[in-house]
Amino acid sequence: MKPQQKTAFRRALLTWYAKGQRDLPWRKTRDPYAILISEVMLQQTQAERVAPKYLNWLKRYPDFASLAAAPPGDVIRAWSGLGYNRRAVQLHEIAKRVMQEFGGALPRDFEQLRSFKGLGDYTAAAIACFAFDGKRAVVDTNVRRVLARIFLGGREATATKIDRLAQSVIPERRAYDWNQAVMELGATVCLSRDPRCAVCPVRCHCRAAPTIHRRLAKSAKGKARVKSQPFKESRRYYRGRIVEYLRALSNGSGATLAEVGKAVKKGAGEREWVAGLVQGLEKEGLVAVWRERGQVRVGLP
């Protein structure tokens, strides 16, 4: 794309974003703590589902100090409904480290952000840009798809190549708006399976637009479907059910392995698979295990 075309592309996308962006609560703050919470919540969870949970979380834990001081079990309970419960534990650990090592302020440096367990390149870049105005590309699956279609005609490319491309197209002094705009396009228009090219604000700049429907249809028709395990039979499903069951118990109480098994799967009892799931959850800090009156009991930490 020539410089003039790139300028026109940027202008078109930013204009579209300014007029039609979704009203999301984390776009109304530059507070590093709030940005961190939103980005971790948004990992593998839709924005519409996150929004009310995000607002409730900030009421309960408005800053690093309040989160760090909270008992782990309370933090896990507050995470109810968001799934991937280990994220709650990771946020709690991040808050404690921020208080202990950084005086209660999240560091601005990208490499320091990456040093926190649970913060990958994407989340660290998002915090650096959205909280601290860093000129850093925020590249998730949606952004990779958008840039690959617009600049590469939809051809596959390495993550490194897309990351470099993403960094190269950020306009000066508009990194925040630009990253939000590209993500917005990928989440609402340039969809993976059913792209809405007819309403795309940058269709005229997209190399994939003329052939995208034909190519996607051909790919879908020729690709064999892989039968996957139903989610309700997966380990992740039962891990989540165990945590939800323990959330519902009175604070400080627990349940035996047999009770846990029967609660999450009919007829399970104290089977080995229950113990295996609990062991994994314990390693991740999501449950506590102790012996009481000769029985193994499980509860939130």
C-alpha positions in Angstrom: 0.0 0.0 0.0 1.4 3.4 -1.1 1.8 6.2 1.5 -1.2 8.1 0.2 -3.3 5.0 0.3 -2.2 4.2 3.8 -3.1 7.7 4.9 -6.6 7.3 3.3 -7.0 3.9 4.9 -6.1 5.3 8.4 -8.5 8.3 7.9 -11.4 6.1 6.8 -11.0 3.6 9.7 -10.5 6.3 12.4 -13.5 8.3 11.1 -15.7 5.2 11.2 -14.5 4.3 14.7 -15.2 7.8 16.0 -18.8 7.7 14.8 -19.8 4.2 15.6 -17.7 2.7 18.3 -19.4 0.5 20.9 -20.0 2.2 24.3 -17.7 0.0 26.4 -16.9 1.1 30.0 -13.2 0.4 29.8 -12.9 2.9 27.0 -13.8 5.7 29.5 -10.7 5.3 31.6 -7.0 5.4 31.4 -6.5 4.0 34.9 -3.8 1.3 34.6 -5.6 -0.9 37.2 -9.0 -0.7 35.4 -7.3 -1.3 32.1 -5.6 -4.4 33.5 -8.9 -5.8 34.9 -10.7 -5.3 31.6 -8.0 -6.8 29.5 -7.7 -9.9 31.6 -11.5 -10.3 31.7 -11.7 -9.9 27.9 -9.3 -12.8 27.4 -11.5 -15.4 25.6 -14.7 -13.7 26.8 -17.1 -11.5 24.8 -17.2 -7.8 25.6 -21.0 -7.8 26.2 -20.6 -10.5 28.8 -17.6 -8.8 30.4 -19.1 -5.2 30.8 -21.4 -5.8 33.8 -18.8 -8.0 35.5 -16.1 -5.4 35.0 -18.2 -2.7 36.6 -19.2 -4.9 39.6 -15.6 -5.9 40.1 -14.4 -2.3 40.2 -17.1 -1.5 42.9 -15.8 -4.4 45.0 -12.1 -4.0 44.3 -11.5 -0.4 43.1 -7.7 -0.6 43.2 -4.6 -2.8 43.6 -4.6 -2.3 47.4 -8.2 -3.6 47.9 -7.6 -6.6 45.5 -4.3 -7.6 47.1 -5.8 -7.5 50.6 -8.8 -9.7 49.7 -8.8 -13.4 50.6 -8.2 -15.6 47.6 -11.5 -17.3 48.1 -13.4 -14.0 47.9 -11.6 -13.1 44.7 -12.6 -16.4 43.1 -16.2 -15.9 44.2 -16.2 -12.5 42.7 -15.1 -14.0 39.4 -18.2 -16.1 39.1 -19.7 -16.1 35.6 -16.6 -15.3 33.7 -15.0 -18.7 33.3 -11.3 -19.6 33.1 -11.1 -19.1 36.9 -7.3 -19.1 37.0 -7.5 -15.6 35.6 -8.9 -14.5 39.0 -6.0 -16.1 40.8 -3.5 -14.5 38.4 -5.0 -11.0 39.0 -4.8 -11.5 42.7 -1.1 -12.4 42.4 -0.5 -9.5 40.2 -2.1 -7.1 42.7 0.0 -8.5 45.5 3.2 -8.1 43.5 2.3 -4.6 42.5 1.8 -3.6 46.1 5.0 -5.4 47.3 7.4 -4.5 44.6 6.1 -1.4 42.8 4.5 0.7 45.6 1.0 0.1 44.3 1.6 1.5 40.8 1.6 -0.8 37.7 4.9 -0.3 35.8 4.8 1.4 32.5 7.7 -0.6 30.9 6.5 -3.3 28.5 9.1 -5.8 29.6 8.2 -5.3 33.2 4.6 -5.8 32.4 5.5 -9.1 30.6 7.2 -10.3 33.7 3.9 -10.7 35.5 2.5 -14.2 35.3 -0.6 -14.2 33.1 0.3 -11.1 31.1 1.4 -12.1 27.6 2.5 -9.9 24.7 -1.0 -8.8 23.8 -2.1 -7.9 27.3 1.2 -6.1 28.1 0.9 -4.1 24.9 -2.7 -3.2 25.6 -1.8 -1.8 29.0 1.2 0.0 27.6 -1.0 1.7 25.0 -4.4 2.1 26.6 -3.1 3.1 30.1 0.2 4.8 29.3 -0.2 6.1 25.6 2.6 3.9 24.4 3.0 3.6 20.6 2.7 -0.2 20.6 0.5 -2.3 18.4 -2.1 -4.3 20.2 -2.4 -7.5 18.2 -5.0 -10.2 18.9 -6.6 -12.8 16.7 -9.1 -10.2 15.3 -6.3 -7.7 14.5 -4.2 -10.4 12.8 -7.1 -11.3 10.6 -8.0 -7.7 9.7 -4.4 -6.8 8.7 -3.8 -10.0 6.8 -7.0 -9.4 4.7 -6.3 -5.7 4.1 -2.6 -5.8 3.3 -1.9 -9.4 2.3 -5.2 -10.4 0.5 -6.0 -12.9 3.2 -2.8 -14.9 2.7 -1.4 -16.7 5.7 1.6 -15.0 7.4 3.7 -15.6 10.4 2.8 -13.9 13.7 6.1 -12.0 13.5 5.3 -10.6 10.1 1.8 -9.5 11.2 3.2 -7.9 14.4 5.7 -5.9 12.4 3.0 -4.8 9.9 0.7 -3.8 12.8 3.4 -1.7 14.3 4.3 0.0 11.0 0.7 1.3 10.3 0.1 3.0 13.7 -0.4 6.7 13.0 1.6 9.2 15.0 0.0 10.3 18.3 -3.1 8.2 17.6 -2.0 4.8 18.9 -4.9 4.5 21.4 -7.7 5.3 18.9 -6.0 3.2 16.1 -5.6 0.0 18.2 -9.2 0.3 19.4 -10.5 1.0 15.8 -8.7 -2.1 14.3 -10.0 -4.3 17.1 -13.5 -2.9 16.7 -13.4 -3.6 13.0 -12.4 -7.2 13.6 -15.0 -7.8 16.3 -18.0 -6.3 14.5 -17.4 -6.2 10.8 -14.4 -8.2 9.6 -15.6 -11.4 11.1 -13.8 -14.7 10.7 -16.6 -16.8 9.1 -19.0 -14.3 7.9 -17.3 -11.0 7.1 -19.6 -8.0 6.5 -17.8 -6.6 3.6 -20.8 -4.7 2.4 -20.6 -2.3 5.4 -16.9 -2.3 5.9 -15.5 1.3 6.0 -12.2 0.3 4.5 -13.4 -2.2 1.8 -11.9 -0.1 -1.0 -8.5 -0.5 0.7 -8.8 -4.2 1.3 -6.9 -6.6 -1.0 -9.0 -9.5 0.0 -12.4 -7.9 -0.5 -12.9 -8.8 -4.2 -12.5 -12.5 -3.6 -13.0 -13.1 0.1 -16.5 -14.7 -0.1 -15.5 -17.1 -2.9 -12.3 -18.2 -1.2 -13.9 -18.7 2.2 -16.8 -20.7 0.7 -14.4 -22.9 -1.2 -12.2 -23.4 1.9 -15.2 -24.3 4.1 -16.6 -26.7 1.5 -13.3 -28.6 1.0 -12.2 -28.7 4.6 -13.1 -31.9 6.5 -14.9 -31.3 9.7 -13.1 -32.5 12.8 -15.4 -34.0 15.4 -14.5 -32.4 18.8 -15.4 -33.4 22.3 -18.6 -31.8 23.5 -17.7 -29.0 26.0 -20.0 -30.6 28.7 -17.8 -33.7 28.6 -14.5 -31.9 28.9 -12.2 -31.5 31.8 -12.6 -27.7 31.7 -16.3 -28.1 32.0 -16.1 -30.2 35.2 -13.3 -28.0 36.6 -15.6 -25.1 36.3 -18.5 -27.0 37.9 -16.3 -27.8 40.9 -15.4 -24.2 41.4 -19.0 -23.1 41.0 -20.1 -25.7 43.6 -17.5 -24.5 46.1 -18.5 -20.9 45.5 -22.0 -21.7 46.6 -20.9 -23.1 50.0 -20.7 -21.0 53.1 -17.4 -19.0 53.5 -14.8 -21.2 55.1 -16.7 -24.5 54.7 -15.8 -27.2 52.3 -16.9 -30.6 51.0 -15.5 -34.1 50.8 -14.3 -35.4 47.5 -17.3 -37.7 47.4 -19.6 -34.8 47.9 -17.8 -32.8 45.2 -18.0 -35.7 42.8 -21.7 -36.3 43.3 -22.4 -32.5 43.0 -20.8 -32.1 39.6 -21.5 -35.4 38.0 -24.3 -37.8 38.8 -23.0 -41.1 40.2 -19.4 -39.9 40.3 -18.7 -40.2 44.0 -15.1 -40.2 45.0 -13.7 -41.5 41.7 -10.1 -41.0 40.7 -11.0 -38.4 38.1 -12.5 -36.2 40.8 -9.3 -36.3 42.8 -7.3 -35.6 39.7 -9.4 -32.5 38.8 -9.1 -31.2 42.4 -5.4 -31.8 42.4 -5.0 -29.7 39.3 -7.2 -26.9 40.7 -5.2 -26.9 43.9 -1.9 -26.5 42.0 -3.4 -23.4 40.3 -4.5 -21.9 43.6 -8.2 -22.2 42.8 -9.0 -24.6 45.6 -7.7 -25.6 49.0 -7.4 -29.2 50.2 -7.2 -30.3 53.9 -7.9 -33.3 56.1 -10.7 -33.1 58.7 -11.8 -36.0 60.9 -10.0 -38.4 58.7 -11.6 -37.1 55.4 -10.1 -35.1 52.6 -12.1 -31.9 52.2 -12.0 -29.3 49.5 -13.0 -25.6 49.5 -12.0 -22.2 48.1 -8.6 -20.9 49.4 
